[in-house]
Amino acid sequence: MSSWKSLVLRIGEKCPEYGGITDSKDHIETCFGVVRRELEHSGMDILTFNMVEEEEVVKSFKDLGLCDQLLEACDNLGWKQPSKIQVEAIPHGLEGKDLIGLAQTGSGKTGAFALPILQALLETPQAFFACVLSPTRELAIQIAEQFEALGSGIGLKCAVLVGGVDHVQQSIALGKRPHIVVATPGRLEDHLSNTKGFSLRTLKYLVGCLSFVISMVEWL
């Protein structure tokens, strides 16, 4: 997987391997340090930033370098001003850098990684462009909805692979060659093993949550 362009880690909600919900600054930073050390051992060049404490931001989405189509998408969603994590992450994401982002729930992390991915997709359209791994089906659905809302004006196709949904329906969705795949790890592994013609060999972006970052390192 060393040919993949970027790894963006979505951190901040749950971290069961390291003691449950990361609901305090010290706990979040402890988890953050563990992940960083593991990824450094993998040989990746990583840019990190810590946004546990939000500060007032005056920049606009246009200042961050987003294209007109995505600026319109943000406006349609009522996003008038980027959050701190978005200000810090989006410019580096647009440059294709490897990122670890750390911020609390509700701080705009999904937009921080989704917008650079969508802009890169507009520049080089292809199927199976990005994969987002989620620890829960509920979060996977929320992330997919965010991608679909941001990509509604550019013909974005997104597939959600989670348990509790008919496997055949998901296989049909994969057969339509979506741009973005949002999945829980177990169901993704299931489809990679059993769905004919499905692979992630052309993947350009991988987004993962802290809960299984350590196992993700073994893929790189």
Phi, psi and chi 1 to 4 in degrees:
 res  aa     phi    psi   chi1   chi2   chi3   chi4
   1 MET       -    7.7  -62.0  -65.5 -176.5      -
   2 SER   -65.0  -14.7   59.2      -      -      -
   3 SER   -83.2   -8.3   62.9      -      -      -
   4 TRP   -65.3  141.7  -71.2    9.1      -      -
   5 LYS   -72.3  -40.4 -176.8  177.0  178.9 -177.9
   6 SER  -150.3  150.8  -75.8      -      -      -
   7 LEU  -124.1  118.7  170.3   64.5      -      -
   8 VAL  -118.2  122.2 -175.7      -      -      -
   9 LEU  -103.9  123.7  -58.0  177.7      -      -
  10 ARG   -90.9  109.2 -169.9  174.8 -168.8  -82.7
  11 ILE  -121.6  144.4  -62.1  174.2      -      -
  12 GLY   139.9  -19.5      -      -      -      -
  13 GLU   -92.0  -74.0  -82.4   83.7   15.0      -
  14 LYS  -125.9  145.6  -65.6 -176.9  178.8  179.9
  15 CYS  -144.7   69.5  179.8      -      -      -
  16 PRO   -61.8  -32.4   19.8  -32.1      -      -
  17 GLU   -65.3  -23.1  -74.3   88.1  -15.2      -
  18 TYR  -119.1   22.7  -52.1  112.8      -      -
  19 GLY   115.1   30.2      -      -      -      -
  20 GLY    93.8 -145.2      -      -      -      -
  21 ILE   -80.3  132.6  -61.1  174.5      -      -
  22 THR   -82.8   78.4   53.8      -      -      -
  23 ASP  -103.0    8.9   55.6   -1.3      -      -
  24 SER  -134.6  155.3   70.0      -      -      -
  25 LYS   -59.7  -45.6  178.3  177.7  177.6 -179.5
  26 ASP   -62.0  -41.8  -69.7  -18.2      -      -
  27 HIS   -66.0  -44.0 -169.1 -177.5      -      -
  28 ILE   -60.1  -43.9  -68.4  173.8      -      -
  29 GLU   -69.1  -31.0  -69.5 -179.7  -20.3      -
  30 THR   -63.6  -47.8  -62.1      -      -      -
  31 CYS   -61.2  -40.9  -63.6      -      -      -
  32 PHE   -59.7  -42.8 -179.6   72.4      -      -
  33 GLY   -64.9  -39.9      -      -      -      -
  34 VAL   -60.8  -46.8  171.1      -      -      -
  35 VAL   -62.7  -44.6  173.5      -      -      -
  36 ARG   -60.7  -44.2  178.2  177.6  172.4   82.3
  37 ARG   -62.1  -42.5  -72.5 -166.4  -62.0  -86.9
  38 GLU   -62.9  -42.2  -68.7  -68.1  -24.2      -
  39 LEU   -71.7  -33.4  -70.3  175.2      -      -
  40 GLU   -63.5  -36.2  -74.3  174.8  -19.9      -
  41 HIS   -64.1  -25.3  -69.2  -29.8      -      -
  42 SER   -77.3   -9.2   75.3      -      -      -
  43 GLY    89.2    8.8      -      -      -      -
  44 MET   -78.7  147.2  -66.4 -176.0   65.0      -
  45 ASP   -88.8  110.5 -178.4   19.1      -      -
  46 ILE  -120.0  132.8  -57.4  165.7      -      -
  47 LEU  -101.7  126.0  173.3   70.1      -      -
  48 THR  -121.9  153.5   63.2      -      -      -
  49 PHE  -154.6  147.2   44.7   86.2      -      -
  50 ASN  -115.3  116.7 -173.4  -26.5      -      -
  51 MET  -117.3   37.0  -65.3  -65.6  117.6      -
  52 VAL   -61.1  -40.7  172.9      -      -      -
  53 GLU  -101.4  117.4  -65.9 -177.5   -9.0      -
  54 GLU   -77.8  142.0  -63.9  -69.7  -29.5      -
  55 GLU  -125.7  159.1  -61.1  177.4    0.3      -
  56 GLU   -65.9  136.5 -174.4  176.4   -4.9      -
  57 VAL  -121.5  138.4  176.2      -      -      -
  58 VAL  -110.4   -8.1  -63.6      -      -      -
  59 LYS   -70.3  157.1  -72.9 -170.5  175.1 -177.5
  60 SER  -104.8  166.5   68.2      -      -      -
  61 PHE   -63.0  -33.1  -77.2  104.4      -      -
  62 LYS   -63.3  -38.2 -175.1  175.5 -178.4  178.4
  63 ASP   -61.8  -26.0  -66.1  -27.5      -      -
  64 LEU   -79.6  -11.0  -57.8 -177.3      -      -
  65 GLY   101.0   14.3      -      -      -      -
  66 LEU   -74.9  148.1  -65.8  177.0      -      -
  67 CYS   -75.3  166.9   64.7      -      -      -
  68 ASP   -60.3  -37.4  -69.9  -18.8      -      -
  69 GLN   -62.9  -40.4  -69.9  155.9  -63.5      -
  70 LEU   -78.0  -30.4  -66.3  178.9      -      -
  71 LEU   -62.4  -39.7  -69.5  175.6      -      -
  72 GLU   -66.4  -39.3 -177.5  178.0   -6.0      -
  73 ALA   -62.8  -43.1      -      -      -      -
  74 CYS   -61.9  -42.7  -69.2      -      -      -
  75 ASP   -63.4  -40.1 -172.8   63.0      -      -
  76 ASN   -64.2  -29.1  -70.3  -20.9      -      -
  77 LEU   -86.5   -2.2  -69.3  176.2      -      -
  78 GLY    82.2   16.6      -      -      -      -
  79 TRP   -85.3   97.3  -64.4    5.5      -      -
  80 LYS   -88.0  -28.8  -56.9  -57.2 -178.0 -176.3
  81 GLN  -145.2  133.9 -176.7  174.5  -59.4      -
  82 PRO   -70.4  150.3   25.7  -33.9      -      -
  83 SER   -79.4  173.1   66.6      -      -      -
  84 LYS   -60.3  -45.4 -177.4   65.4  173.8  175.3
  85 ILE   -63.4  -34.2 -172.9   75.0      -      -
  86 GLN   -70.9  -40.2  -69.0  167.5  -10.8      -
  87 VAL   -60.0  -41.8  168.7      -      -      -
  88 GLU   -77.3  -36.0  -65.1  -65.9  -23.4      -
  89 ALA   -89.6  -41.4      -      -      -      -
  90 ILE   -59.7  -47.4  -72.0  173.9      -      -
  91 PRO   -58.9  -40.1  -24.9   36.1      -      -
  92 HIS   -71.0  -37.3  -61.8  -62.1      -      -
  93 GLY   -62.1  -38.4      -      -      -      -
  94 LEU   -65.2  -23.8  -67.2  175.3      -      -
  95 GLU   -86.8   -1.9  -65.3  174.8    0.9      -
  96 GLY    77.7   22.9      -      -      -      -
  97 LYS   -81.5  154.3  -67.6 -177.2  177.9  179.0
  98 ASP   -78.0  131.9  -59.1  -40.7      -      -
  99 LEU  -130.1  146.5  -54.2  175.6      -      -
 100 ILE  -121.3  118.4  -59.8  176.3      -      -
 101 GLY  -110.3  140.5      -      -      -      -
 102 LEU  -131.1  118.1  174.6   62.4      -      -
 103 ALA  -160.1  162.1      -      -      -      -
 104 GLN   -77.1  164.8  -65.9  175.6  -21.3      -
 105 THR   -57.5  137.7  -60.3      -      -      -
 106 GLY    82.9   10.2      -      -      -      -
 107 SER   -93.2   -0.8   58.0      -      -      -
 108 GLY    95.9   24.6      -      -      -      -
 109 LYS   -63.9  -38.7  -66.8 -174.3  -65.3  -63.1
 110 THR   -60.7  -45.2  -59.8      -      -      -
 111 GLY   -63.2  -31.8      -      -      -      -
 112 ALA   -63.7  -34.0      -      -      -      -
 113 PHE  -100.2  -26.5   63.4   72.8      -      -
 114 ALA   -69.9  -41.1      -      -      -      -
 115 LEU   -64.8  -46.5  -72.4  166.4      -      -
 116 PRO   -62.1  -36.9  -24.9   35.4      -      -
 117 ILE   -62.9  -45.2  -71.3  173.2      -      -
 118 LEU   -65.9  -37.3  -67.8  175.9      -      -
 119 GLN   -66.9  -40.4 -177.5  142.6  -45.5      -
 120 ALA   -64.7  -36.5      -      -      -      -
 121 LEU   -64.6  -39.7  177.1   63.9      -      -
 122 LEU   -62.3  -34.8  -76.5  168.4      -      -
 123 GLU   -75.5  -36.0  -65.1  169.6   -3.3      -
 124 THR  -137.7   78.7   54.5      -      -      -
 125 PRO   -64.4  135.2  -17.9   31.1      -      -
 126 GLN  -164.2  158.1   70.5  166.7   62.9      -
 127 ALA   -73.6  155.3      -      -      -      -
 128 PHE    51.2   52.4  -57.4  114.1      -      -
 129 PHE   -79.3  -37.7 -170.2   76.0      -      -
 130 ALA  -144.4  150.4      -      -      -      -
 131 CYS  -128.9  131.4  178.0      -      -      -
 132 VAL  -115.0  122.9 -177.1      -      -      -
 133 LEU  -100.1  132.1  -67.6  173.9      -      -
 134 SER  -124.8  143.7  165.9      -      -      -
 135 PRO   -74.4  -17.9   26.9  -34.4      -      -
 136 THR  -136.2  153.8   66.5      -      -      -
 137 ARG   -67.8  -34.0   58.6 -180.0  -53.5 -139.4
 138 GLU   -63.6  -44.8  -67.9   79.0   13.0      -
 139 LEU   -66.9  -38.3  179.7   58.0      -      -
 140 ALA   -58.4  -44.3      -      -      -      -
 141 ILE   -64.3  -41.7  -67.2  169.7      -      -
 142 GLN   -62.3  -42.8  -68.7  174.0   18.1      -
 143 ILE   -64.9  -43.5  -68.3  170.8      -      -
 144 ALA   -61.5  -41.3      -      -      -      -
 145 GLU   -61.8  -37.0  -71.0  174.3  -14.0      -
 146 GLN   -67.0  -44.2 -169.7   93.8   99.0      -
 147 PHE   -60.5  -45.7  -94.6  103.0      -      -
 148 GLU   -63.9  -37.3  -70.3  169.0  -11.1      -
 149 ALA   -67.2  -44.2      -      -      -      -
 150 LEU   -69.0  -30.8  -71.5  168.7      -      -
 151 GLY  -100.8   12.1      -      -      -      -
 152 SER   -63.5  -28.3   61.0      -      -      -
 153 GLY   -92.4   -0.6      -      -      -      -
 154 ILE  -121.8   13.2   60.8  174.5      -      -
 155 GLY    72.6   30.0      -      -      -      -
 156 LEU   -66.7  137.0 -178.4   74.4      -      -
 157 LYS  -114.3  129.6  -67.6 -172.5  -68.5 -175.0
 158 CYS  -131.9  135.8 -174.9      -      -      -
 159 ALA  -117.3  138.0      -      -      -      -
 160 VAL  -111.3  124.2 -178.2      -      -      -
 161 LEU  -115.8  100.7  -50.7  179.6      -      -
 162 VAL  -139.7  161.2  -64.0      -      -      -
 163 GLY   -70.2  162.0      -      -      -      -
 164 GLY    82.9    3.8      -      -      -      -
 165 VAL  -123.9  144.6  178.2      -      -      -
 166 ASP   -54.4  128.2 -176.6   66.4      -      -
 167 HIS   -63.2  -39.1 -167.2  -76.8      -      -
 168 VAL   -64.4  -42.3  174.0      -      -      -
 169 GLN   -59.2  -41.0  -68.5 -179.4   -0.1      -
 170 GLN   -68.2  -37.0  -66.6  177.6   -8.7      -
 171 SER   -63.2  -39.4  -63.1      -      -      -
 172 ILE   -63.1  -41.2  -68.1  173.0      -      -
 173 ALA   -62.7  -39.1      -      -      -      -
 174 LEU   -68.0  -33.4  -68.2  172.9      -      -
 175 GLY   -64.1  -20.6      -      -      -      -
 176 LYS   -83.9    3.4  -64.3  178.8 -179.2  178.6
 177 ARG    54.7   68.7  -60.4  178.9   59.8   77.3
 178 PRO   -68.3  158.5   29.4  -37.6      -      -
 179 HIS   -77.6  -37.9  -56.8  107.0      -      -
 180 ILE  -122.4  133.6  -50.1  -66.0      -      -
 181 VAL  -115.4  123.8  175.0      -      -      -
 182 VAL  -114.1  124.9 -175.3      -      -      -
 183 ALA  -148.9  155.6      -      -      -      -
 184 THR   -86.2  151.8   49.8      -      -      -
 185 PRO   -58.5  -44.4  -24.9   33.9      -      -
 186 GLY   -63.6  -44.7      -      -      -      -
 187 ARG   -70.4  -33.6 -175.4   51.7   66.8   99.6
 188 LEU   -63.6  -45.3  177.3   63.0      -      -
 189 GLU   -61.0  -38.9 -178.1 -179.7    9.4      -
 190 ASP   -58.8  -49.0 -176.4    5.3      -      -
 191 HIS   -69.4  -36.8  -79.9  -75.6      -      -
 192 LEU   -62.7  -31.9  -73.4  170.5      -      -
 193 SER   -85.4  -31.2  -59.8      -      -      -
 194 ASN  -121.7  -12.4  -59.5  -51.3      -      -
 195 THR   -94.8  113.5  -60.7      -      -      -
 196 LYS   -61.6  131.4 -174.8  176.8 -179.1 -179.8
 197 GLY    84.8   -4.8      -      -      -      -
 198 PHE   -94.5  125.4  172.2   54.1      -      -
 199 SER  -151.6  168.1   76.8      -      -      -
 200 LEU  -115.9   28.5  -63.1  177.3      -      -
 201 ARG   -66.9  -25.5  -67.0  178.4 -178.9  176.3
 202 THR   -95.3    5.9   62.8      -      -      -
 203 LEU   -59.4  138.3 -158.8   66.8      -      -
 204 LYS  -106.6  -31.0  -58.9  -60.2 -178.5 -175.9
 205 TYR  -132.0  137.5  -74.0   83.7      -      -
 206 LEU  -123.2  126.7  172.4   65.7      -      -
 207 VAL  -117.5  130.3 -178.4      -      -      -
 208 GLY  -136.9  157.9      -      -      -      -
 209 CYS   -94.5  158.7  -64.2      -      -      -
 210 LEU   -57.7  -31.1  179.7   62.9      -      -
 211 SER   -57.3  -30.3  -60.0      -      -      -
 212 PHE  -131.6   27.8   39.0   83.4      -      -
 213 VAL   -62.8  -39.0  162.9      -      -      -
 214 ILE   -61.1  -42.9  -55.8  -54.6      -      -
 215 SER   -70.2  -29.1   61.2      -      -      -
 216 MET   -63.7  -33.5  -75.7  164.0   53.3      -
 217 VAL   -58.8  -31.9  171.6      -      -      -
 218 GLU   -67.2  -19.1  -61.2  173.7   -0.9      -
 219 TRP   -79.7  -21.9  -62.9    8.9      -      -
 220 LEU   -83.0      -  -54.3  174.1      -      -
